[in-house]
């Protein structure tokens, strides 16, 4: 049930007319005018509703309830408005109109801020229609809705009407959305932590964990490319010196650290992909990159025995 905003009713003013001979005669309260005004607000809703203009009808209902929260039509319009808002939200979602979805969703949440079904619908559809397509126009909205939904689910709230509600999978989707947002904001370390949290909540869910692992690889590749560029920018003579300068040592350590992180991320995906029969083309492409980075990091391991042990340790099926 939606929570409704209650405003204190405005009190009708009493106009006092003073007679010239000090005889004060109070005028009657304009009750009839108040009723007529209330009727006009109601008719505005009725006319819009009859015309099939749902947006105008919702605006008129809100206007009535703001001015006459305890009026004779208030209870009826509250119920009507709740249904109309959910209908409008559903239409916006089906039409993939994210701006309208957010607008209507916020109107519902204004009176029912802990409506998990609405929060999840907003977060999930922004993730599906924008974040997954690398569109971040409404990233701040997606972050807000996802964080609020996470807080409610972690506190024990469940999705109403969902008999098969899975707390961990629900949280995994939400944390994935937050990870995508952090990654797009230039915060790879925070994004990786969120992806790992998401995967930990749904370790066997292929769509969730598979995407998480691929996205972590992309983040690790970006970081690796940056430190590799910095290392290669150093003079070749300094990099080849028997006793490297401190700045060369530091750059090399940074490069090795990022290489190790990339190897771990890629190996995790390859092992998971083989175990879950993910598309062979994707698994092979990642495996080729993995072997290239591993050979650069450990040139002495010509048989790749070390890499095979890493994959085995992550559960990759034996060839």
TAVENRA-V866811 format. One record per residue. N is the residue number from 0. OMEGA is omega in whole degrees, -180 to 180 (999 if undefined). Layout:
BEGIN
N/OMEGA
N/OMEGA
END
This chain:
BEGIN
0/-179
1/174
2/-177
3/179
4/-179
5/179
6/179
7/-179
8/179
9/180
10/180
11/-179
12/178
13/-178
14/-179
15/177
16/-179
17/177
18/-176
19/-179
20/176
21/178
22/-177
23/180
24/180
25/177
26/180
27/177
28/-176
29/-178
30/-178
31/179
32/179
33/-180
34/179
35/178
36/179
37/178
38/179
39/179
40/179
41/-180
42/177
43/177
44/-176
45/-178
46/180
47/180
48/180
49/180
50/-180
51/179
52/-174
53/-179
54/180
55/179
56/178
57/178
58/-180
59/178
60/178
61/180
62/178
63/-176
64/178
65/-177
66/-177
67/-176
68/178
69/-178
70/-175
71/179
72/-172
73/-178
74/179
75/-177
76/176
77/180
78/180
79/-177
80/179
81/179
82/-179
83/180
84/179
85/177
86/180
87/178
88/180
89/180
90/179
91/179
92/-180
93/179
94/-179
95/177
96/-172
97/179
98/179
99/178
100/180
101/-179
102/-179
103/179
104/179
105/177
106/178
107/-177
108/179
109/180
110/-179
111/-171
112/-180
113/177
114/-175
115/179
116/180
117/180
118/-179
119/179
120/179
121/-178
122/-176
123/-177
124/173
125/177
126/-175
127/-172
128/-178
129/-174
130/-179
131/179
132/180
133/174
134/-172
135/180
136/-178
137/-178
138/-179
139/176
140/-180
141/179
142/-179
143/-178
144/-179
145/-179
146/179
147/179
148/178
149/-179
150/-179
151/-179
152/179
153/178
154/176
155/-180
156/-180
157/178
158/-179
159/177
160/180
161/-175
162/-176
163/-178
164/179
165/-176
166/-176
167/179
168/177
169/179
170/-180
171/178
172/-177
173/178
174/176
175/178
176/179
177/178
178/179
179/-179
180/180
181/178
182/180
183/-179
184/180
185/179
186/-175
187/-179
188/178
189/-180
190/-180
191/180
192/-180
193/177
194/-180
195/177
196/178
197/-180
198/179
199/179
200/-179
201/-173
202/-179
203/180
204/-174
205/-179
206/-178
207/-175
208/179
209/179
210/178
211/-178
212/178
213/-180
214/177
215/177
216/-180
217/178
218/180
219/178
220/179
221/179
222/180
223/-180
224/-180
225/-178
226/177
227/178
228/179
229/180
230/-178
231/178
232/177
233/179
234/-178
235/180
236/179
237/-179
238/-178
239/-177
240/179
241/178
242/-175
243/176
244/-179
245/-178
246/177
247/178
248/-179
249/-180
250/180
251/178
252/178
253/180
254/180
255/180
256/180
257/177
258/179
259/-180
260/179
261/178
262/-180
263/-179
264/-179
265/179
266/178
267/-180
268/-178
269/180
270/180
271/-179
272/179
273/-179
274/-177
275/178
276/175
277/-178
278/-175
279/-178
280/180
281/-180
282/-179
283/-180
284/179
285/-179
286/177
287/177
288/180
289/-179
290/179
291/-179
292/-180
293/180
294/178
295/-180
296/-177
297/-177
298/-179
299/-178
300/-174
301/-179
302/-180
303/179
304/179
305/180
306/179
307/178
308/178
309/-180
310/179
311/180
312/179
313/174
314/179
315/179
316/179
317/-179
318/999
END
